[in-house]
Amino acid sequence: MALLEVENLRRSFGGLVAVDRVSFQVQPGQIKALIGPNGAGKTTLFNLISGLLKPETGRVSFKGRSITGLKPYQIARAGVSRTFQNPSLFLHLNVIENVMVGRHSRSRYGFWGCGLRWPGQAREERQIRESALAQLEYVGLAAFAETPAGALVFGRRRMVELARALATEPEMLLLDEPASGLNTAEKEYLAALIRRIRDRGITVLLVEHDMGVVMSLSDEILVLHNGTPFAEGTPAAVQNDPKVISVYLGGEFTATAPRGPARGRDER
């Protein structure tokens, strides 16, 4: 059974149809990519899946259960977490506090309960902090736990957001342009990290413009054009599809994949 099923989704804004008749599946353990020109409907589709937008028609199912119309926090609790194209952090909080916000979605008392003194709340808050620190260690940012998020360079902000998404204990992770704004070393590190995330049992659906990252990571690729599915298949099939080359790439397709894990990340 597919982990995620998207069936006949449609969403318009005024007279503009952003997503139209989109259907696809993501299997457990896959890394699947959504690609397409600017305005193809990729981020709108992510917003429909994650509950930020409601579809006009269609259905989204996760683990065989409809999540259509649920609020974002309900979808996160169901096991689907996401990042954003522009890192959405609380810049006045430090790094570990930002990650703890994600972990609070799984807590008994929630984010706003952290300032209260309910029985057992202090113990739970310690556990949340320990879990957040573990996620920072996983993405390589434990040394920056007490650093204000606003003081981080862009690439590290992306890693904080990823750690926060992982803190929700997702079964599926939606990554919106995770390599955008990163330099070559950071992209190599990110690609290796996404593989590690998949290897720990988390299914990944990503929107990405960097074809090197897409082709090196993906098991399957769905191409959107004008809000509708245009092509779908393995990276090799999509890379050699004349329709994709013509419409999406505008000519000869070449992609240089990240070489593998980087030993460090350059500052930006």
VEXLUM-691296 format. One line per field, with one value per residue (C-alpha): x, y, z; residue number from 1; residue in three letters. Coordinates in nm, 4 decimals. Layout:
<nodes>
east <- [X_...] .
north <- [Y_...] .
up <- [Z_...] .
num <- [NUM_...] .
residu <- [ala_...] .
</nodes>
This chain:
<nodes>
east <- [0.0000_0.1228_0.2225_0.0867_-0.1873_-0.2841_-0.6002_-0.7291_-0.6286_-0.7372_-0.6792_-0.7251_-0.6695_-0.9239_-0.9090_-0.5697_-0.5674_-0.2488_-0.3019_-0.5319_-0.6114_-0.2904_-0.2695_0.0363_0.1601_0.4651_0.5709_0.7192_1.0944_1.1031_1.2697_1.0365_1.0937_0.8520_1.0056_0.8761_0.9189_0.8430_0.4667_0.4100_0.2214_0.4827_0.4642_0.0861_0.0748_0.2928_0.0604_-0.2394_-0.0734_0.0441_-0.2879_-0.1926_-0.4437_-0.7648_-0.8274_-1.1356_-1.1593_-0.9612_-0.8269_-0.5002_-0.4555_-0.1745_-0.1394_-0.4825_-0.6565_-0.7826_-0.6003_-0.7825_-0.8959_-0.7064_-0.5141_-0.1345_-0.0712_-0.3085_-0.1274_0.2054_0.0741_-0.0388_0.3251_0.3776_0.6176_0.7635_1.0192_0.9714_1.1469_1.2462_1.3476_1.0675_1.2449_1.1877_1.4942_1.4803_1.4963_1.8137_1.8678_1.7647_1.4499_1.3496_1.3894_1.1993_0.9004_0.8788_0.9068_0.6263_0.3792_0.4364_0.4251_0.1467_0.1440_0.2253_0.4318_0.2285_0.2334_0.6102_0.5685_0.3294_0.4079_0.1761_0.2682_0.5272_0.5746_0.9327_1.0351_0.8724_1.0460_1.3846_1.3013_1.1998_1.5274_1.7278_1.5389_1.5956_1.9671_1.9794_1.8299_2.0825_2.3618_2.2094_2.2230_2.5635_2.4590_2.4892_2.7673_2.5206_2.2429_2.2570_2.3208_2.0365_1.8797_1.9020_2.2822_2.3206_2.4252_2.1601_2.2777_2.2701_1.9217_1.8089_1.9600_1.7816_1.4498_1.5272_1.6127_1.2843_1.0914_1.2700_1.1822_0.8153_0.9072_0.7669_0.7090_0.7149_0.9105_0.8188_1.1226_1.0498_1.3611_1.6046_1.9133_1.8057_2.0692_2.3278_2.6805_2.8359_2.9725_2.6426_2.4517_2.6788_2.6228_2.2467_2.2267_2.4121_2.1872_1.8675_1.9940_2.0592_1.7082_1.5599_1.7778_1.6341_1.2879_1.1535_0.9974_1.0911_0.8983_1.0950_1.0527_1.3861_1.5251_1.8828_1.8895_2.2121_2.0501_1.7272_1.8930_2.1336_1.8708_1.5401_1.3891_1.1084_1.0355_0.7020_0.7180_0.4487_0.3673_0.0977_-0.0345_-0.0829_0.1273_0.3433_0.5767_0.6614_0.9265_1.2794_1.5478_1.6920_1.3526_1.2712_1.6194_1.5825_1.2178_1.2081_0.8954_1.0654_1.3798_1.1728_0.9252_1.1098_1.4747_1.4396_1.7175_1.9833_1.9686_2.2792_2.2967_2.6016_2.5210_2.6699_2.9791_2.8805_2.9219_3.1243_3.3597_3.2423_3.0201_3.1452_3.0130_2.7975] .
north <- [0.0000_0.3481_0.5631_0.8796_0.8924_1.2124_1.1796_1.4340_1.7453_2.0831_2.4323_2.7715_3.1319_3.3567_3.2710_3.1003_2.7219_2.6395_2.2635_2.0645_1.6903_1.5915_1.2277_1.0313_0.7965_0.7779_0.4347_0.3655_0.4224_0.6218_0.9481_1.1051_1.4431_1.6963_1.9131_2.1643_2.5216_2.8159_2.8410_2.4706_2.4317_2.2484_2.4561_2.4831_2.1043_2.0851_2.3306_2.1146_1.7998_1.9653_2.1358_2.4988_2.5047_2.3105_2.1529_2.2413_1.8802_1.5667_1.3750_1.3230_0.9968_0.8977_0.5345_0.4658_0.7417_1.0669_1.3743_1.6083_1.9224_1.8520_2.1357_2.1410_2.0381_1.7431_1.6313_1.6660_1.4489_1.1936_1.1629_1.4134_1.7006_1.9624_2.2348_2.5570_2.7163_3.0059_2.8818_2.9699_3.0067_3.2096_3.4291_3.5676_3.2161_3.0132_2.7072_2.4388_2.6302_2.6371_2.2597_2.2122_2.3873_2.0947_1.8390_2.0039_1.8831_1.5343_1.6429_1.6102_1.9755_2.1408_2.4489_2.6927_2.4610_2.4947_2.8102_2.6427_2.4098_2.1156_1.7918_1.6131_1.9101_1.9810_1.6215_1.6279_1.9559_1.7981_1.5071_1.7470_1.9336_1.6098_1.4988_1.8369_1.8182_1.4693_1.6034_1.8873_1.6340_1.4365_1.7330_1.8499_2.1590_2.0559_2.3129_2.5890_2.4827_2.8023_3.0367_3.2728_3.1460_3.4939_3.4835_3.1755_3.1788_3.0705_2.7113_2.6458_2.7937_2.5319_2.2592_2.3952_2.3780_2.0230_1.9276_2.0818_1.8770_1.5600_1.6399_1.5758_1.2083_1.2017_0.8959_1.1215_1.4410_1.7056_1.9138_2.2351_2.3488_2.2191_2.2967_2.6505_2.9044_2.6447_2.6294_2.3161_2.1750_2.2356_2.0592_1.7573_1.7459_1.7855_1.5037_1.2676_1.3702_1.3075_0.9579_0.8959_1.0181_0.7740_0.4943_0.5487_0.4748_0.8183_0.8556_1.1756_1.3874_1.6861_1.9848_2.0875_2.2871_2.1600_1.8724_1.7319_1.6884_1.5513_1.2963_1.1712_1.1275_1.0328_0.6895_0.8473_1.1903_1.3560_1.6458_1.9137_2.1576_2.4241_2.2606_1.9137_1.5941_1.5927_1.2960_1.0442_0.7773_0.6969_0.9656_0.8000_0.7898_1.1504_1.2715_1.1210_1.2090_1.4449_1.6161_1.6989_1.8206_2.0468_2.1884_2.1899_2.2127_2.4027_2.2101_1.9510_1.8098_1.7644_1.7159_1.7009_1.5013_1.5856_1.3709_1.2373_1.3313_1.6446_1.6696_2.0174_2.3040_2.6341_2.9492_3.1765] .
up <- [0.0000_-0.0839_0.2132_0.0502_-0.2128_-0.3916_-0.5982_-0.8500_-0.6536_-0.7849_-0.6481_-0.8096_-0.7041_-0.8687_-1.2364_-1.2128_-1.1783_-0.9852_-0.9449_-1.1707_-1.1703_-0.9909_-0.8844_-0.7716_-0.5020_-0.2781_-0.1587_0.1868_0.1912_-0.1327_-0.2134_-0.4679_-0.6332_-0.7786_-1.0476_-1.2991_-1.4177_-1.1913_-1.1550_-1.2218_-0.8927_-0.6857_-0.3672_-0.3943_-0.4069_-0.0940_0.0798_-0.0094_0.1240_0.4479_0.5226_0.4634_0.1767_0.1182_-0.2219_-0.4242_-0.5358_-0.4693_-0.1749_0.0109_0.2009_0.4365_0.5415_0.3924_0.5903_0.4442_0.5760_0.3389_0.5192_0.8419_1.0038_0.9648_1.3263_1.2869_0.9740_1.1566_1.4387_1.1792_1.0706_0.7857_0.8520_0.6177_0.5640_0.3669_0.0729_0.2975_0.6443_0.8875_1.2212_1.5369_1.4949_1.8502_1.9980_2.0106_1.7920_2.0400_2.1327_1.7662_1.7443_2.0693_1.9094_1.6681_1.9448_2.1428_1.8784_2.0226_2.3870_2.6404_2.7398_2.4068_2.3304_2.5404_2.8391_2.8711_3.0825_3.3261_3.6139_3.5592_3.7368_3.5279_3.2970_3.4052_3.3391_2.9971_2.9138_2.9942_2.7656_2.4875_2.5231_2.5100_2.1996_2.0315_2.1055_1.9541_1.6311_1.6242_1.6629_1.3761_1.1371_1.2652_1.4603_1.8252_1.8763_1.7862_2.0244_2.2312_1.9360_1.8405_1.5197_1.3716_1.4000_1.1791_0.8153_0.5653_0.5200_0.8931_0.9209_0.6707_0.8879_1.1973_1.0150_0.9068_1.2661_1.3819_1.1254_1.2375_1.5989_1.5175_1.4574_1.1029_0.8909_0.5861_0.5273_0.2708_0.1707_-0.0229_-0.2151_0.0499_-0.1646_-0.2583_-0.1610_-0.0589_-0.1914_-0.3410_-0.0153_0.1621_-0.1170_-0.0891_0.2866_0.2405_-0.0167_0.2176_0.5070_0.3095_0.2249_0.5951_0.6784_0.4272_0.5636_0.9115_0.7732_0.6824_0.3368_0.1549_-0.0964_-0.2198_-0.4462_-0.5917_-0.8846_-0.8599_-1.1080_-0.9714_-0.6305_-0.7828_-1.0091_-0.7450_-0.4728_-0.6300_-0.6811_-0.8838_-1.0282_-1.1060_-1.3511_-1.3254_-1.6043_-1.5818_-1.2673_-1.4158_-1.4225_-1.7342_-1.6883_-1.4182_-1.3833_-1.2777_-1.2988_-1.6117_-1.7832_-1.6993_-1.7914_-2.1390_-2.2006_-2.5031_-2.3704_-2.0406_-2.2141_-2.4382_-2.1866_-1.8570_-1.9514_-2.2777_-2.4464_-2.3830_-2.0308_-1.8210_-1.4475_-1.2276_-0.9185_-0.5792_-0.5302_-0.1899_0.1765_0.2351_0.5292_0.6134_0.5041_0.3758_0.5351_0.3274] .
num <- [1_2_3_4_5_6_7_8_9_10_11_12_13_14_15_16_17_18_19_20_21_22_23_24_25_26_27_28_29_30_31_32_33_34_35_36_37_38_39_40_41_42_43_44_45_46_47_48_49_50_51_52_53_54_55_56_57_58_59_60_61_62_63_64_65_66_67_68_69_70_71_72_73_74_75_76_77_78_79_80_81_82_83_84_85_86_87_88_89_90_91_92_93_94_95_96_97_98_99_100_101_102_103_104_105_106_107_108_109_110_111_112_113_114_115_116_117_118_119_120_121_122_123_124_125_126_127_128_129_130_131_132_133_134_135_136_137_138_139_140_141_142_143_144_145_146_147_148_149_150_151_152_153_154_155_156_157_158_159_160_161_162_163_164_165_166_167_168_169_170_171_172_173_174_175_176_177_178_179_180_181_182_183_184_185_186_187_188_189_190_191_192_193_194_195_196_197_198_199_200_201_202_203_204_205_206_207_208_209_210_211_212_213_214_215_216_217_218_219_220_221_222_223_224_225_226_227_228_229_230_231_232_233_234_235_236_237_238_239_240_241_242_243_244_245_246_247_248_249_250_251_252_253_254_255_256_257_258_259_260_261_262_263_264_265_266_267_268] .
residu <- [met_ala_leu_leu_glu_val_glu_asn_leu_arg_arg_ser_phe_gly_gly_leu_val_ala_val_asp_arg_val_ser_phe_gln_val_gln_pro_gly_gln_ile_lys_ala_leu_ile_gly_pro_asn_gly_ala_gly_lys_thr_thr_leu_phe_asn_leu_ile_ser_gly_leu_leu_lys_pro_glu_thr_gly_arg_val_ser_phe_lys_gly_arg_ser_ile_thr_gly_leu_lys_pro_tyr_gln_ile_ala_arg_ala_gly_val_ser_arg_thr_phe_gln_asn_pro_ser_leu_phe_leu_his_leu_asn_val_ile_glu_asn_val_met_val_gly_arg_his_ser_arg_ser_arg_tyr_gly_phe_trp_gly_cys_gly_leu_arg_trp_pro_gly_gln_ala_arg_glu_glu_arg_gln_ile_arg_glu_ser_ala_leu_ala_gln_leu_glu_tyr_val_gly_leu_ala_ala_phe_ala_glu_thr_pro_ala_gly_ala_leu_val_phe_gly_arg_arg_arg_met_val_glu_leu_ala_arg_ala_leu_ala_thr_glu_pro_glu_met_leu_leu_leu_asp_glu_pro_ala_ser_gly_leu_asn_thr_ala_glu_lys_glu_tyr_leu_ala_ala_leu_ile_arg_arg_ile_arg_asp_arg_gly_ile_thr_val_leu_leu_val_glu_his_asp_met_gly_val_val_met_ser_leu_ser_asp_glu_ile_leu_val_leu_his_asn_gly_thr_pro_phe_ala_glu_gly_thr_pro_ala_ala_val_gln_asn_asp_pro_lys_val_ile_ser_val_tyr_leu_gly_gly_glu_phe_thr_ala_thr_ala_pro_arg_gly_pro_ala_arg_gly_arg_asp_glu_arg] .
</nodes>
